[in-house]
Amino acid sequence: MARRSPAAGGAGPVRPKDVRHFDAWGLERRTAATVRLDDVDHRLLAALAEDARIPNNALAAKAGIAPSTCLARVRRLRDEGVIRGFHADIDPARSGHPLQAMIAVQLRGEARTRLSAYLQRLAELPGVLHVFLLGGVHDFQVHVAAPDSDALNEFVIEHLSTDPDVALTETNLIFQHARAGWY
């Protein structure tokens, strides 16, 4: 693992550098350096994806390694950016936002030079759970949770439809959702 020299500001781990380049629109693109993972790393990631609060000794047992090795491996996976964080999976319905929707957003042509900034702006809006920058007809899919249909309508009008950068929105209600067990 790469370490900073004391002269460079400490002995902490350094994340692998992202490769930066710019596309024809002038948008910055980052390609993350690939991290080499072995079977133990994959077992650790699968167990953490299932339960991020699993105690280290139980995680080590699932991965078939010693607890001290487990701790070092998880630390390395965090330092290298493979594990980006640990989050609570909050149920929107039980927290007062039972209505969920996916809103497709298409920007006007001149606004497409600001896709990255618009993505960040969308992510900061109240009720937004996820924002996806897409290729295809729509520029974004915005996953939102709202307390009721009036609040959802207000969100679409206030934050999207009246925005001069937005050419089109299309709202689809979510009736059911299942969390995928990707890892």
C-alpha positions as CSV (number, residue, x, y, z in Angstrom):
1,M,0.0,0.0,0.0
2,A,1.3,3.4,-0.9
3,R,2.2,5.6,2.1
4,R,3.0,9.3,2.2
5,S,6.4,10.3,3.4
6,P,6.6,12.3,6.5
7,A,7.8,15.3,4.4
8,A,4.6,15.0,2.3
9,G,2.4,15.5,5.3
10,G,2.1,12.3,7.2
11,A,2.4,8.5,7.1
12,G,-1.3,7.8,6.2
13,P,-2.4,5.7,3.3
14,V,-2.8,7.2,-0.1
15,R,-5.7,6.2,-2.3
16,P,-4.8,5.1,-5.8
17,K,-4.9,8.0,-8.3
18,D,-7.9,8.3,-10.5
19,V,-7.1,8.8,-14.2
20,R,-8.5,12.1,-15.3
21,H,-9.4,13.1,-18.8
22,F,-11.9,15.4,-20.6
23,D,-14.5,14.4,-23.2
24,A,-15.6,16.3,-26.3
25,W,-18.0,18.3,-24.2
26,G,-15.3,19.4,-21.9
27,L,-16.7,17.3,-19.0
28,E,-14.1,15.8,-16.7
29,R,-14.1,12.0,-16.7
30,R,-12.5,10.0,-13.9
31,T,-11.6,6.4,-14.4
32,A,-10.8,4.7,-11.1
33,A,-7.7,2.7,-10.9
34,T,-8.6,-1.0,-10.7
35,V,-7.8,-2.6,-7.3
36,R,-6.7,-6.2,-7.4
37,L,-9.1,-8.3,-5.3
38,D,-8.7,-11.9,-4.3
39,D,-11.4,-14.5,-3.1
40,V,-11.0,-13.4,0.5
41,D,-11.6,-9.7,-0.4
42,H,-14.7,-10.8,-2.3
43,R,-16.0,-12.8,0.7
44,L,-15.4,-9.8,2.9
45,L,-17.3,-7.5,0.5
46,A,-20.2,-9.9,0.2
47,A,-20.5,-10.2,4.0
48,L,-20.3,-6.4,4.5
49,A,-22.8,-5.7,1.7
50,E,-25.2,-8.1,3.6
51,D,-24.6,-6.5,7.0
52,A,-22.2,-3.6,7.4
53,R,-22.5,-3.8,11.2
54,I,-21.2,-7.4,11.4
55,P,-18.6,-7.6,14.2
56,N,-15.0,-8.1,13.0
57,N,-14.6,-11.6,14.5
58,A,-17.8,-12.8,12.7
59,L,-16.7,-11.2,9.5
60,A,-13.3,-12.9,9.8
61,A,-15.0,-16.2,10.4
62,K,-17.2,-15.8,7.3
63,A,-14.1,-15.0,5.2
64,G,-12.0,-17.8,6.8
65,I,-9.2,-15.5,8.1
66,A,-7.9,-14.4,11.4
67,P,-9.6,-11.3,13.0
68,S,-6.4,-9.3,12.8
69,T,-6.0,-10.1,9.1
70,C,-9.7,-9.2,8.6
71,L,-9.2,-5.8,10.2
72,A,-6.2,-5.1,8.0
73,R,-7.9,-6.2,4.9
74,V,-11.0,-4.1,5.5
75,R,-8.8,-1.1,6.3
76,R,-7.0,-1.6,3.0
77,L,-10.3,-1.9,1.1
78,R,-11.4,1.4,2.6
79,D,-8.0,3.1,2.0
80,E,-8.1,2.0,-1.6
81,G,-11.6,3.3,-2.1
82,V,-13.2,-0.1,-2.8
83,I,-15.4,0.4,0.3
84,R,-16.7,3.9,0.0
85,G,-18.5,4.0,3.3
86,F,-21.0,2.3,5.6
87,H,-24.6,3.5,5.5
88,A,-27.9,2.9,7.2
89,D,-30.6,1.5,4.9
90,I,-33.5,3.7,5.9
91,D,-37.1,2.8,4.9
92,P,-38.6,5.9,3.3
93,A,-42.2,4.7,4.0
94,R,-41.5,4.2,7.7
95,S,-39.7,7.5,8.0
96,G,-42.7,9.5,6.6
97,H,-42.0,9.4,2.8
98,P,-44.0,6.4,1.5
99,L,-44.4,7.7,-2.1
100,Q,-41.3,6.9,-4.2
101,A,-40.8,7.8,-7.9
102,M,-38.2,7.7,-10.6
103,I,-38.1,11.0,-12.5
104,A,-36.5,11.1,-15.9
105,V,-35.0,14.5,-16.7
106,Q,-33.8,15.7,-20.1
107,L,-31.8,18.9,-20.2
108,R,-31.8,21.5,-23.0
109,G,-28.9,21.2,-25.4
110,E,-27.0,24.2,-24.0
111,A,-27.3,22.9,-20.4
112,R,-25.6,19.7,-21.3
113,T,-22.2,21.3,-20.9
114,R,-22.9,21.4,-17.1
115,L,-24.0,17.8,-16.5
116,S,-21.6,17.2,-13.6
117,A,-22.7,20.4,-11.8
118,Y,-26.4,19.6,-12.5
119,L,-25.9,16.1,-11.1
120,Q,-24.6,17.5,-7.8
121,R,-27.4,20.1,-7.7
122,L,-30.0,17.3,-8.1
123,A,-28.4,15.2,-5.4
124,E,-28.7,18.0,-2.9
125,L,-32.5,18.5,-3.3
126,P,-34.8,17.5,-0.5
127,G,-36.2,14.0,-0.8
128,V,-33.7,12.8,-3.4
129,L,-32.4,9.3,-2.7
130,H,-30.2,8.7,-5.8
131,V,-29.3,10.5,-9.0
132,F,-28.1,8.6,-12.1
133,L,-26.4,10.3,-15.1
134,L,-27.5,8.4,-18.1
135,G,-26.6,7.8,-21.7
136,G,-29.7,7.8,-24.0
137,V,-32.8,9.9,-24.4
138,H,-32.8,11.2,-20.8
139,D,-29.9,12.8,-19.1
140,F,-30.8,11.8,-15.5
141,Q,-33.0,9.4,-13.5
142,V,-33.8,10.9,-10.1
143,H,-35.1,8.6,-7.4
144,V,-37.1,10.5,-4.9
145,A,-39.2,9.9,-1.8
146,A,-42.1,12.1,-0.8
147,P,-44.8,12.1,1.9
148,D,-47.7,12.2,-0.6
149,S,-48.6,13.0,-4.2
150,D,-49.0,16.7,-3.5
151,A,-45.4,16.9,-2.2
152,L,-44.2,14.9,-5.2
153,N,-46.0,17.2,-7.6
154,E,-44.5,20.3,-5.8
155,F,-41.0,18.8,-6.0
156,V,-41.3,18.2,-9.8
157,I,-42.7,21.7,-10.4
158,E,-40.5,23.6,-8.0
159,H,-37.2,21.9,-8.7
160,L,-37.5,20.6,-12.2
161,S,-40.2,21.8,-14.5
162,T,-39.7,25.5,-13.8
163,D,-35.9,25.2,-14.2
164,P,-34.9,26.8,-17.5
165,D,-32.2,24.1,-18.1
166,V,-34.8,21.4,-18.1
167,A,-36.5,20.4,-21.4
168,L,-38.6,17.5,-20.2
169,T,-39.5,15.5,-17.1
170,E,-41.3,12.1,-16.9
171,T,-42.4,10.8,-13.5
172,N,-42.9,7.1,-12.8
173,L,-44.3,5.9,-9.5
174,I,-42.5,3.1,-7.7
175,F,-45.0,0.5,-6.3
176,Q,-42.4,-1.9,-4.9
177,H,-38.7,-2.0,-4.4
178,A,-36.3,-4.8,-3.6
179,R,-32.7,-4.2,-2.6
180,A,-30.4,-6.3,-4.9
181,G,-27.7,-8.4,-3.3
182,W,-25.1,-7.4,-5.8
183,Y,-22.2,-8.6,-3.7
